[in-house]
């Protein structure tokens, strides 16, 4: 706002345009978060996350290999999904895996 005032670009129309853009982006992010929360709850309640953990653990990978795969997936998802939504989607699967492999959750975070 201060820079816009300094460059004398503040007008009611510009301010209204900025507020509409902000509201649109905030609404999109909220819908993504709602969808991610719903997805993680469905995974947890259906037991699908436990099934995925057992399948991944049954592959016989080392803990370092599993964590490297997790990080690669997070980097890929980071191209398309916002951070909070990405965490809400992946944590129901990642945290049981981290606990199963004996990795400290604080260091994993």
Secondary structure, 3 states (H helix, E strand, C coil): CHHHHHCCCCCHHHHHHHHHHHHHHHHHHHHHHHHHHHHHHHHHHHCHHHHHHHHHHCCCCCHHHHHHHHHHHHHHHCCCCCHHHHHHHHHHHHHHHHHHCCCCHHHHC
